[in-house]
């Protein structure tokens, strides 16, 4: 199991490097380059080309992330994916594309809802609350409303 832990740590470090590059591009106004880098980060996280996961429903995407992972590693990968989605949303905000930004924020919320395990750490709840504040309540996806009403799901 130590090899798997090392793999997860290396993967998370790689994703941090991708995120640093995305933020540099975003600050420079190079939104297309930032989005391309995010796509590369997602492909690295999923360990497959984007066309093999992007069109899938979020629950299936999360399943691809967590299959054969320990609960802790699954949670880390889910939260990493949510972070990538939030970065995409911020780029769409910067490009004045609110519909795409809201969609990305909501995908991030769905991933967090799917990743939560009882009891959920307080920082997860704070992260979710911050995302929830970014999308008008009447625009929330039914899956998110359902997750809020019926409790927290598991990956």
Buried (B, 14 or more C-beta within 10 A) or exposed (E): EEEEEEEBEEBBEEBEEBBEBBBEBBEEEBBEBBBEBBBBBBBBBBEEEEEEBEEEEBBEBBBBBBEEBEEEBBBBBBBBBBBBBBBBBBBBBBBEBBEBBBBBBBBBBBBBBBBBBEEBEEEBBEBBEEBBEBBEEEEBBEBBEEBBEEEBBBB
